[in-house]
């Protein structure tokens, strides 16, 4: 049987929201063809100015330029 590495789970965050906000999030998620969780993550990434896709694209461009990325940065937007 081949060895399979355990997949690390992302940390979970629980947030209580009003019924109105829950309805808005569910409607946005449905309109954007995402789960509520993925919609919330998208909104947080957008608010922080850094999406997972932007990070992947930036790392890819650095790789193409011959710049090695060994550790993710921790700087926050100004």
PyMOL Python script that loads the backbone (N, CA, C, O; Angstrom):
from pymol import cmd

cmd.read_pdbstr("""\
ATOM      1  N   UNK A   1       0.845  -1.182   0.000  1.00  0.00           N
ATOM      2  CA  UNK A   1       0.000   0.000   0.000  1.00  0.00           C
ATOM      3  C   UNK A   1       0.889   1.245   0.000  1.00  0.00           C
ATOM      4  O   UNK A   1       1.792   1.345   0.830  1.00  0.00           O
ATOM      5  N   UNK A   2       0.654   2.206  -0.920  1.00  0.00           N
ATOM      6  CA  UNK A   2       1.496   3.397  -0.990  1.00  0.00           C
ATOM      7  C   UNK A   2       1.289   4.293   0.224  1.00  0.00           C
ATOM      8  O   UNK A   2       0.203   4.360   0.799  1.00  0.00           O
ATOM      9  N   UNK A   3       2.368   4.979   0.596  1.00  0.00           N
ATOM     10  CA  UNK A   3       2.329   5.906   1.727  1.00  0.00           C
ATOM     11  C   UNK A   3       1.619   7.184   1.308  1.00  0.00           C
ATOM     12  O   UNK A   3       1.896   7.739   0.245  1.00  0.00           O
ATOM     13  N   UNK A   4       0.723   7.637   2.130  1.00  0.00           N
ATOM     14  CA  UNK A   4       0.037   8.904   1.869  1.00  0.00           C
ATOM     15  C   UNK A   4       0.264   9.827   3.052  1.00  0.00           C
ATOM     16  O   UNK A   4      -0.051   9.487   4.193  1.00  0.00           O
ATOM     17  N   UNK A   5       0.809  10.984   2.771  1.00  0.00           N
ATOM     18  CA  UNK A   5       1.050  11.967   3.835  1.00  0.00           C
ATOM     19  C   UNK A   5      -0.284  12.490   4.348  1.00  0.00           C
ATOM     20  O   UNK A   5      -1.236  12.657   3.585  1.00  0.00           O
ATOM     21  N   UNK A   6      -0.339  12.745   5.642  1.00  0.00           N
ATOM     22  CA  UNK A   6      -1.546  13.334   6.211  1.00  0.00           C
ATOM     23  C   UNK A   6      -1.711  14.746   5.687  1.00  0.00           C
ATOM     24  O   UNK A   6      -0.747  15.505   5.587  1.00  0.00           O
ATOM     25  N   UNK A   7      -2.923  15.080   5.361  1.00  0.00           N
ATOM     26  CA  UNK A   7      -3.200  16.451   4.919  1.00  0.00           C
ATOM     27  C   UNK A   7      -3.419  17.309   6.143  1.00  0.00           C
ATOM     28  O   UNK A   7      -4.216  16.979   7.021  1.00  0.00           O
ATOM     29  N   UNK A   8      -2.705  18.404   6.188  1.00  0.00           N
ATOM     30  CA  UNK A   8      -2.898  19.342   7.290  1.00  0.00           C
ATOM     31  C   UNK A   8      -4.211  20.067   7.090  1.00  0.00           C
ATOM     32  O   UNK A   8      -4.542  20.488   5.982  1.00  0.00           O
ATOM     33  N   UNK A   9      -4.950  20.207   8.166  1.00  0.00           N
ATOM     34  CA  UNK A   9      -6.203  20.939   8.108  1.00  0.00           C
ATOM     35  C   UNK A   9      -5.936  22.400   8.442  1.00  0.00           C
ATOM     36  O   UNK A   9      -5.107  22.724   9.292  1.00  0.00           O
ATOM     37  N   UNK A  10      -6.649  23.256   7.759  1.00  0.00           N
ATOM     38  CA  UNK A  10      -6.553  24.678   8.067  1.00  0.00           C
ATOM     39  C   UNK A  10      -7.204  24.930   9.422  1.00  0.00           C
ATOM     40  O   UNK A  10      -8.154  24.239   9.788  1.00  0.00           O
ATOM     41  N   UNK A  11      -6.711  25.899  10.161  1.00  0.00           N
ATOM     42  CA  UNK A  11      -7.333  26.227  11.444  1.00  0.00           C
ATOM     43  C   UNK A  11      -8.780  26.682  11.230  1.00  0.00           C
ATOM     44  O   UNK A  11      -9.083  27.367  10.254  1.00  0.00           O
ATOM     45  N   UNK A  12      -9.648  26.306  12.130  1.00  0.00           N
ATOM     46  CA  UNK A  12     -11.054  26.698  12.049  1.00  0.00           C
ATOM     47  C   UNK A  12     -11.297  27.918  12.922  1.00  0.00           C
ATOM     48  O   UNK A  12     -10.702  28.065  13.990  1.00  0.00           O
ATOM     49  N   UNK A  13     -12.175  28.784  12.455  1.00  0.00           N
ATOM     50  CA  UNK A  13     -12.576  29.965  13.208  1.00  0.00           C
ATOM     51  C   UNK A  13     -14.103  29.958  13.259  1.00  0.00           C
ATOM     52  O   UNK A  13     -14.759  29.813  12.227  1.00  0.00           O
ATOM     53  N   UNK A  14     -14.657  30.112  14.433  1.00  0.00           N
ATOM     54  CA  UNK A  14     -16.104  30.164  14.587  1.00  0.00           C
ATOM     55  C   UNK A  14     -16.509  31.593  14.909  1.00  0.00           C
ATOM     56  O   UNK A  14     -15.951  32.225  15.806  1.00  0.00           O
ATOM     57  N   UNK A  15     -17.485  32.089  14.166  1.00  0.00           N
ATOM     58  CA  UNK A  15     -17.944  33.466  14.351  1.00  0.00           C
ATOM     59  C   UNK A  15     -19.469  33.458  14.424  1.00  0.00           C
ATOM     60  O   UNK A  15     -20.135  32.885  13.562  1.00  0.00           O
ATOM     61  N   UNK A  16     -20.007  34.088  15.444  1.00  0.00           N
ATOM     62  CA  UNK A  16     -21.457  34.240  15.558  1.00  0.00           C
ATOM     63  C   UNK A  16     -21.875  35.499  14.813  1.00  0.00           C
ATOM     64  O   UNK A  16     -21.297  36.565  15.022  1.00  0.00           O
ATOM     65  N   UNK A  17     -22.879  35.383  13.940  1.00  0.00           N
ATOM     66  CA  UNK A  17     -23.367  36.526  13.172  1.00  0.00           C
ATOM     67  C   UNK A  17     -24.870  36.639  13.361  1.00  0.00           C
ATOM     68  O   UNK A  17     -25.535  35.687  13.770  1.00  0.00           O
ATOM     69  N   UNK A  18     -25.390  37.811  13.059  1.00  0.00           N
ATOM     70  CA  UNK A  18     -26.836  38.029  13.151  1.00  0.00           C
ATOM     71  C   UNK A  18     -27.537  37.228  12.052  1.00  0.00           C
ATOM     72  O   UNK A  18     -26.908  36.794  11.086  1.00  0.00           O
ATOM     73  N   UNK A  19     -28.833  37.041  12.215  1.00  0.00           N
ATOM     74  CA  UNK A  19     -29.610  36.337  11.189  1.00  0.00           C
ATOM     75  C   UNK A  19     -29.565  37.088   9.863  1.00  0.00           C
ATOM     76  O   UNK A  19     -29.528  36.480   8.793  1.00  0.00           O
ATOM     77  N   UNK A  20     -29.570  38.408   9.946  1.00  0.00           N
ATOM     78  CA  UNK A  20     -29.534  39.221   8.729  1.00  0.00           C
ATOM     79  C   UNK A  20     -28.213  39.029   7.978  1.00  0.00           C
ATOM     80  O   UNK A  20     -28.205  38.879   6.756  1.00  0.00           O
ATOM     81  N   UNK A  21     -27.105  39.035   8.712  1.00  0.00           N
ATOM     82  CA  UNK A  21     -25.805  38.847   8.078  1.00  0.00           C
ATOM     83  C   UNK A  21     -25.686  37.431   7.519  1.00  0.00           C
ATOM     84  O   UNK A  21     -25.100  37.233   6.454  1.00  0.00           O
ATOM     85  N   UNK A  22     -26.231  36.454   8.221  1.00  0.00           N
ATOM     86  CA  UNK A  22     -26.225  35.074   7.731  1.00  0.00           C
ATOM     87  C   UNK A  22     -26.954  34.984   6.394  1.00  0.00           C
ATOM     88  O   UNK A  22     -26.474  34.331   5.467  1.00  0.00           O
ATOM     89  N   UNK A  23     -28.107  35.636   6.291  1.00  0.00           N
ATOM     90  CA  UNK A  23     -28.867  35.631   5.038  1.00  0.00           C
ATOM     91  C   UNK A  23     -28.078  36.288   3.908  1.00  0.00           C
ATOM     92  O   UNK A  23     -28.076  35.804   2.777  1.00  0.00           O
ATOM     93  N   UNK A  24     -27.412  37.390   4.227  1.00  0.00           N
ATOM     94  CA  UNK A  24     -26.609  38.092   3.216  1.00  0.00           C
ATOM     95  C   UNK A  24     -25.458  37.210   2.748  1.00  0.00           C
ATOM     96  O   UNK A  24     -25.213  37.095   1.547  1.00  0.00           O
ATOM     97  N   UNK A  25     -24.749  36.586   3.690  1.00  0.00           N
ATOM     98  CA  UNK A  25     -23.622  35.713   3.333  1.00  0.00           C
ATOM     99  C   UNK A  25     -24.086  34.534   2.480  1.00  0.00           C
ATOM    100  O   UNK A  25     -23.438  34.188   1.492  1.00  0.00           O
ATOM    101  N   UNK A  26     -25.205  33.919   2.859  1.00  0.00           N
ATOM    102  CA  UNK A  26     -25.729  32.785   2.083  1.00  0.00           C
ATOM    103  C   UNK A  26     -26.128  33.208   0.671  1.00  0.00           C
ATOM    104  O   UNK A  26     -25.886  32.480  -0.292  1.00  0.00           O
ATOM    105  N   UNK A  27     -26.741  34.388   0.552  1.00  0.00           N
ATOM    106  CA  UNK A  27     -27.140  34.886  -0.768  1.00  0.00           C
ATOM    107  C   UNK A  27     -25.915  35.195  -1.630  1.00  0.00           C
ATOM    108  O   UNK A  27     -25.882  34.853  -2.812  1.00  0.00           O
ATOM    109  N   UNK A  28     -24.903  35.846  -1.035  1.00  0.00           N
ATOM    110  CA  UNK A  28     -23.661  36.139  -1.776  1.00  0.00           C
ATOM    111  C   UNK A  28     -22.981  34.857  -2.222  1.00  0.00           C
ATOM    112  O   UNK A  28     -22.545  34.740  -3.367  1.00  0.00           O
ATOM    113  N   UNK A  29     -22.892  33.892  -1.304  1.00  0.00           N
ATOM    114  CA  UNK A  29     -22.237  32.625  -1.619  1.00  0.00           C
ATOM    115  C   UNK A  29     -22.947  31.938  -2.784  1.00  0.00           C
ATOM    116  O   UNK A  29     -22.296  31.452  -3.709  1.00  0.00           O
ATOM    117  N   UNK A  30     -24.259  31.898  -2.741  1.00  0.00           N
ATOM    118  CA  UNK A  30     -25.020  31.265  -3.826  1.00  0.00           C
ATOM    119  C   UNK A  30     -24.816  32.008  -5.147  1.00  0.00           C
ATOM    120  O   UNK A  30     -24.635  31.383  -6.192  1.00  0.00           O
ATOM    121  N   UNK A  31     -24.846  33.333  -5.098  1.00  0.00           N
ATOM    122  CA  UNK A  31     -24.660  34.139  -6.310  1.00  0.00           C
ATOM    123  C   UNK A  31     -23.273  33.950  -6.913  1.00  0.00           C
ATOM    124  O   UNK A  31     -23.101  34.043  -8.128  1.00  0.00           O
ATOM    125  N   UNK A  32     -22.276  33.681  -6.053  1.00  0.00           N
ATOM    126  CA  UNK A  32     -20.893  33.514  -6.513  1.00  0.00           C
ATOM    127  C   UNK A  32     -20.491  32.054  -6.663  1.00  0.00           C
ATOM    128  O   UNK A  32     -19.321  31.748  -6.890  1.00  0.00           O
ATOM    129  N   UNK A  33     -21.465  31.148  -6.536  1.00  0.00           N
ATOM    130  CA  UNK A  33     -21.223  29.706  -6.689  1.00  0.00           C
ATOM    131  C   UNK A  33     -20.133  29.215  -5.748  1.00  0.00           C
ATOM    132  O   UNK A  33     -19.251  28.449  -6.136  1.00  0.00           O
ATOM    133  N   UNK A  34     -20.214  29.678  -4.482  1.00  0.00           N
ATOM    134  CA  UNK A  34     -19.264  29.272  -3.452  1.00  0.00           C
ATOM    135  C   UNK A  34     -20.034  28.790  -2.225  1.00  0.00           C
ATOM    136  O   UNK A  34     -21.212  29.098  -2.047  1.00  0.00           O
ATOM    137  N   UNK A  35     -19.342  28.034  -1.392  1.00  0.00           N
ATOM    138  CA  UNK A  35     -19.911  27.708  -0.089  1.00  0.00           C
ATOM    139  C   UNK A  35     -19.850  28.966   0.771  1.00  0.00           C
ATOM    140  O   UNK A  35     -19.136  29.915   0.446  1.00  0.00           O
ATOM    141  N   UNK A  36     -20.598  28.967   1.864  1.00  0.00           N
ATOM    142  CA  UNK A  36     -20.558  30.115   2.768  1.00  0.00           C
ATOM    143  C   UNK A  36     -19.142  30.289   3.319  1.00  0.00           C
ATOM    144  O   UNK A  36     -18.649  31.411   3.435  1.00  0.00           O
ATOM    145  N   UNK A  37     -18.497  29.181   3.654  1.00  0.00           N
ATOM    146  CA  UNK A  37     -17.125  29.247   4.170  1.00  0.00           C
ATOM    147  C   UNK A  37     -16.194  29.898   3.155  1.00  0.00           C
ATOM    148  O   UNK A  37     -15.421  30.790   3.503  1.00  0.00           O
ATOM    149  N   UNK A  38     -16.265  29.456   1.904  1.00  0.00           N
ATOM    150  CA  UNK A  38     -15.384  30.027   0.876  1.00  0.00           C
ATOM    151  C   UNK A  38     -15.709  31.492   0.616  1.00  0.00           C
ATOM    152  O   UNK A  38     -14.816  32.281   0.309  1.00  0.00           O
ATOM    153  N   UNK A  39     -16.980  31.859   0.736  1.00  0.00           N
ATOM    154  CA  UNK A  39     -17.353  33.267   0.569  1.00  0.00           C
ATOM    155  C   UNK A  39     -16.769  34.113   1.692  1.00  0.00           C
ATOM    156  O   UNK A  39     -16.253  35.202   1.442  1.00  0.00           O
ATOM    157  N   UNK A  40     -16.845  33.629   2.918  1.00  0.00           N
ATOM    158  CA  UNK A  40     -16.285  34.360   4.057  1.00  0.00           C
ATOM    159  C   UNK A  40     -14.774  34.511   3.904  1.00  0.00           C
ATOM    160  O   UNK A  40     -14.233  35.590   4.143  1.00  0.00           O
ATOM    161  N   UNK A  41     -14.089  33.437   3.507  1.00  0.00           N
ATOM    162  CA  UNK A  41     -12.639  33.505   3.296  1.00  0.00           C
ATOM    163  C   UNK A  41     -12.320  34.517   2.200  1.00  0.00           C
ATOM    164  O   UNK A  41     -11.390  35.312   2.342  1.00  0.00           O
ATOM    165  N   UNK A  42     -13.081  34.492   1.113  1.00  0.00           N
ATOM    166  CA  UNK A  42     -12.875  35.452   0.023  1.00  0.00           C
ATOM    167  C   UNK A  42     -13.026  36.885   0.532  1.00  0.00           C
ATOM    168  O   UNK A  42     -12.210  37.749   0.210  1.00  0.00           O
ATOM    169  N   UNK A  43     -14.066  37.136   1.326  1.00  0.00           N
ATOM    170  CA  UNK A  43     -14.298  38.486   1.845  1.00  0.00           C
ATOM    171  C   UNK A  43     -13.178  38.932   2.779  1.00  0.00           C
ATOM    172  O   UNK A  43     -12.762  40.090   2.741  1.00  0.00           O
ATOM    173  N   UNK A  44     -12.692  38.023   3.612  1.00  0.00           N
ATOM    174  CA  UNK A  44     -11.590  38.359   4.522  1.00  0.00           C
ATOM    175  C   UNK A  44     -10.323  38.660   3.724  1.00  0.00           C
ATOM    176  O   UNK A  44      -9.640  39.650   3.981  1.00  0.00           O
ATOM    177  N   UNK A  45     -10.016  37.793   2.751  1.00  0.00           N
ATOM    178  CA  UNK A  45      -8.819  38.020   1.921  1.00  0.00           C
ATOM    179  C   UNK A  45      -8.923  39.343   1.175  1.00  0.00           C
ATOM    180  O   UNK A  45      -7.937  40.070   1.062  1.00  0.00           O
ATOM    181  N   UNK A  46     -10.106  39.660   0.666  1.00  0.00           N
ATOM    182  CA  UNK A  46     -10.304  40.915  -0.049  1.00  0.00           C
ATOM    183  C   UNK A  46     -10.110  42.105   0.890  1.00  0.00           C
ATOM    184  O   UNK A  46      -9.466  43.091   0.531  1.00  0.00           O
ATOM    185  N   UNK A  47     -10.668  42.003   2.089  1.00  0.00           N
ATOM    186  CA  UNK A  47     -10.531  43.095   3.059  1.00  0.00           C
ATOM    187  C   UNK A  47      -9.085  43.301   3.463  1.00  0.00           C
ATOM    188  O   UNK A  47      -8.666  44.430   3.720  1.00  0.00           O
ATOM    189  N   UNK A  48      -8.317  42.219   3.522  1.00  0.00           N
ATOM    190  CA  UNK A  48      -6.906  42.322   3.906  1.00  0.00           C
ATOM    191  C   UNK A  48      -6.014  42.643   2.710  1.00  0.00           C
ATOM    192  O   UNK A  48      -4.821  42.897   2.873  1.00  0.00           O
ATOM    193  N   UNK A  49      -6.592  42.633   1.512  1.00  0.00           N
ATOM    194  CA  UNK A  49      -5.841  42.992   0.317  1.00  0.00           C
ATOM    195  C   UNK A  49      -4.924  41.913  -0.192  1.00  0.00           C
ATOM    196  O   UNK A  49      -3.963  42.208  -0.903  1.00  0.00           O
ATOM    197  N   UNK A  50      -5.195  40.660   0.154  1.00  0.00           N
ATOM    198  CA  UNK A  50      -4.302  39.591  -0.284  1.00  0.00           C
ATOM    199  C   UNK A  50      -5.087  38.291  -0.400  1.00  0.00           C
ATOM    200  O   UNK A  50      -5.479  37.713   0.613  1.00  0.00           O
ATOM    201  N   UNK A  51      -5.317  37.830  -1.615  1.00  0.00           N
ATOM    202  CA  UNK A  51      -6.026  36.570  -1.798  1.00  0.00           C
ATOM    203  C   UNK A  51      -5.041  35.431  -2.022  1.00  0.00           C
ATOM    204  O   UNK A  51      -3.896  35.659  -2.415  1.00  0.00           O
ATOM    205  N   UNK A  52      -5.479  34.234  -1.777  1.00  0.00           N
ATOM    206  CA  UNK A  52      -4.638  33.055  -2.003  1.00  0.00           C
ATOM    207  C   UNK A  52      -4.172  32.999  -3.450  1.00  0.00           C
ATOM    208  O   UNK A  52      -3.024  32.650  -3.724  1.00  0.00           O
ATOM    209  N   UNK A  53      -5.056  33.342  -4.371  1.00  0.00           N
ATOM    210  CA  UNK A  53      -4.696  33.323  -5.790  1.00  0.00           C
ATOM    211  C   UNK A  53      -3.617  34.359  -6.084  1.00  0.00           C
ATOM    212  O   UNK A  53      -2.703  34.089  -6.862  1.00  0.00           O
ATOM    213  N   UNK A  54      -3.706  35.539  -5.474  1.00  0.00           N
ATOM    214  CA  UNK A  54      -2.682  36.561  -5.674  1.00  0.00           C
ATOM    215  C   UNK A  54      -1.341  36.094  -5.136  1.00  0.00           C
ATOM    216  O   UNK A  54      -0.306  36.341  -5.755  1.00  0.00           O
ATOM    217  N   UNK A  55      -1.346  35.430  -4.005  1.00  0.00           N
ATOM    218  CA  UNK A  55      -0.107  34.908  -3.424  1.00  0.00           C
ATOM    219  C   UNK A  55       0.500  33.864  -4.343  1.00  0.00           C
ATOM    220  O   UNK A  55       1.697  33.909  -4.625  1.00  0.00           O
ATOM    221  N   UNK A  56      -0.313  32.919  -4.817  1.00  0.00           N
ATOM    222  CA  UNK A  56       0.195  31.884  -5.728  1.00  0.00           C
ATOM    223  C   UNK A  56       0.769  32.502  -7.000  1.00  0.00           C
ATOM    224  O   UNK A  56       1.826  32.089  -7.476  1.00  0.00           O
ATOM    225  N   UNK A  57       0.064  33.495  -7.546  1.00  0.00           N
ATOM    226  CA  UNK A  57       0.533  34.148  -8.762  1.00  0.00           C
ATOM    227  C   UNK A  57       1.852  34.885  -8.517  1.00  0.00           C
ATOM    228  O   UNK A  57       2.761  34.817  -9.345  1.00  0.00           O
ATOM    229  N   UNK A  58       1.960  35.582  -7.393  1.00  0.00           N
ATOM    230  CA  UNK A  58       3.195  36.304  -7.066  1.00  0.00           C
ATOM    231  C   UNK A  58       4.363  35.345  -6.911  1.00  0.00           C
ATOM    232  O   UNK A  58       5.454  35.612  -7.415  1.00  0.00           O
ATOM    233  N   UNK A  59       4.147  34.227  -6.219  1.00  0.00           N
ATOM    234  CA  UNK A  59       5.211  33.240  -6.031  1.00  0.00           C
ATOM    235  C   UNK A  59       5.621  32.657  -7.373  1.00  0.00           C
ATOM    236  O   UNK A  59       6.806  32.437  -7.624  1.00  0.00           O
ATOM    237  N   UNK A  60       4.637  32.405  -8.242  1.00  0.00           N
ATOM    238  CA  UNK A  60       4.942  31.870  -9.576  1.00  0.00           C
ATOM    239  C   UNK A  60       5.797  32.861 -10.376  1.00  0.00           C
ATOM    240  O   UNK A  60       6.762  32.466 -11.030  1.00  0.00           O
ATOM    241  N   UNK A  61       5.441  34.140 -10.320  1.00  0.00           N
ATOM    242  CA  UNK A  61       6.218  35.151 -11.048  1.00  0.00           C
ATOM    243  C   UNK A  61       7.640  35.268 -10.490  1.00  0.00           C
ATOM    244  O   UNK A  61       8.596  35.427 -11.250  1.00  0.00           O
ATOM    245  N   UNK A  62       7.777  35.190  -9.173  1.00  0.00           N
ATOM    246  CA  UNK A  62       9.114  35.216  -8.576  1.00  0.00           C
ATOM    247  C   UNK A  62       9.923  34.002  -9.021  1.00  0.00           C
ATOM    248  O   UNK A  62      11.106  34.120  -9.339  1.00  0.00           O
ATOM    249  N   UNK A  63       9.282  32.837  -9.043  1.00  0.00           N
ATOM    250  CA  UNK A  63       9.955  31.617  -9.495  1.00  0.00           C
ATOM    251  C   UNK A  63      10.430  31.773 -10.937  1.00  0.00           C
ATOM    252  O   UNK A  63      11.561  31.418 -11.270  1.00  0.00           O
ATOM    253  N   UNK A  64       9.550  32.313 -11.794  1.00  0.00           N
ATOM    254  CA  UNK A  64       9.922  32.509 -13.202  1.00  0.00           C
ATOM    255  C   UNK A  64      11.090  33.482 -13.328  1.00  0.00           C
ATOM    256  O   UNK A  64      11.891  33.376 -14.257  1.00  0.00           O
ATOM    257  N   UNK A  65      11.188  34.434 -12.392  1.00  0.00           N
ATOM    258  CA  UNK A  65      12.275  35.413 -12.423  1.00  0.00           C
ATOM    259  C   UNK A  65      13.549  34.848 -11.794  1.00  0.00           C
ATOM    260  O   UNK A  65      14.575  35.527 -11.764  1.00  0.00           O
ATOM    261  N   UNK A  66      13.494  33.613 -11.293  1.00  0.00           N
ATOM    262  CA  UNK A  66      14.669  32.990 -10.705  1.00  0.00           C
ATOM    263  C   UNK A  66      14.896  33.349  -9.253  1.00  0.00           C
ATOM    264  O   UNK A  66      15.987  33.140  -8.723  1.00  0.00           O
ATOM    265  N   UNK A  67      13.873  33.891  -8.603  1.00  0.00           N
ATOM    266  CA  UNK A  67      13.988  34.268  -7.191  1.00  0.00           C
ATOM    267  C   UNK A  67      13.367  33.166  -6.355  1.00  0.00           C
ATOM    268  O   UNK A  67      12.201  32.813  -6.536  1.00  0.00           O
ATOM    269  N   UNK A  68      14.158  32.624  -5.434  1.00  0.00           N
ATOM    270  CA  UNK A  68      13.669  31.523  -4.608  1.00  0.00           C
ATOM    271  C   UNK A  68      12.876  32.064  -3.424  1.00  0.00           C
ATOM    272  O   UNK A  68      13.318  32.981  -2.732  1.00  0.00           O
ATOM    273  N   UNK A  69      11.710  31.490  -3.204  1.00  0.00           N
ATOM    274  CA  UNK A  69      10.864  31.856  -2.071  1.00  0.00           C
ATOM    275  C   UNK A  69      10.941  30.705  -1.084  1.00  0.00           C
ATOM    276  O   UNK A  69      10.495  29.596  -1.377  1.00  0.00           O
ATOM    277  N   UNK A  70      11.510  30.970   0.093  1.00  0.00           N
ATOM    278  CA  UNK A  70      11.701  29.889   1.053  1.00  0.00           C
ATOM    279  C   UNK A  70      10.750  29.967   2.231  1.00  0.00           C
ATOM    280  O   UNK A  70      10.497  28.954   2.882  1.00  0.00           O
ATOM    281  N   UNK A  71      10.215  31.151   2.521  1.00  0.00           N
ATOM    282  CA  UNK A  71       9.340  31.303   3.675  1.00  0.00           C
ATOM    283  C   UNK A  71       8.320  32.393   3.384  1.00  0.00           C
ATOM    284  O   UNK A  71       8.686  33.467   2.907  1.00  0.00           O
ATOM    285  N   UNK A  72       7.039  32.134   3.664  1.00  0.00           N
ATOM    286  CA  UNK A  72       6.056  33.178   3.388  1.00  0.00           C
ATOM    287  C   UNK A  72       6.266  34.390   4.270  1.00  0.00           C
ATOM    288  O   UNK A  72       6.670  34.262   5.425  1.00  0.00           O
ATOM    289  N   UNK A  73       5.994  35.556   3.732  1.00  0.00           N
ATOM    290  CA  UNK A  73       6.128  36.790   4.499  1.00  0.00           C
ATOM    291  C   UNK A  73       4.995  36.943   5.490  1.00  0.00           C
ATOM    292  O   UNK A  73       3.957  36.291   5.383  1.00  0.00           O
ATOM    293  N   UNK A  74       5.215  37.819   6.457  1.00  0.00           N
ATOM    294  CA  UNK A  74       4.179  38.060   7.458  1.00  0.00           C
ATOM    295  C   UNK A  74       3.770  39.516   7.492  1.00  0.00           C
ATOM    296  O   UNK A  74       3.013  39.925   8.373  1.00  0.00           O
ATOM    297  N   UNK A  75       4.255  40.304   6.553  1.00  0.00           N
ATOM    298  CA  UNK A  75       3.912  41.729   6.535  1.00  0.00           C
ATOM    299  C   UNK A  75       2.437  41.906   6.258  1.00  0.00           C
ATOM    300  O   UNK A  75       1.840  41.147   5.495  1.00  0.00           O
ATOM    301  N   UNK A  76       1.855  42.910   6.880  1.00  0.00           N
ATOM    302  CA  UNK A  76       0.459  43.212   6.655  1.00  0.00           C
ATOM    303  C   UNK A  76       0.368  44.484   5.855  1.00  0.00           C
ATOM    304  O   UNK A  76       1.262  45.329   5.903  1.00  0.00           O
ATOM    305  N   UNK A  77      -0.740  44.622   5.100  1.00  0.00           N
ATOM    306  CA  UNK A  77      -0.892  45.824   4.284  1.00  0.00           C
ATOM    307  C   UNK A  77      -0.890  47.078   5.140  1.00  0.00           C
ATOM    308  O   UNK A  77      -1.373  47.074   6.272  1.00  0.00           O
ATOM    309  N   UNK A  78      -0.343  48.148   4.588  1.00  0.00           N
ATOM    310  CA  UNK A  78      -0.291  49.426   5.324  1.00  0.00           C
ATOM    311  C   UNK A  78      -1.612  50.116   5.307  1.00  0.00           C
ATOM    312  O   UNK A  78      -1.749  51.199   5.875  1.00  0.00           O
TER     313      UNK A  78
END
""", "prot")
cmd.dss("prot")
cmd.show_as("cartoon", "prot")
cmd.util.cbc("prot")
cmd.orient("prot")
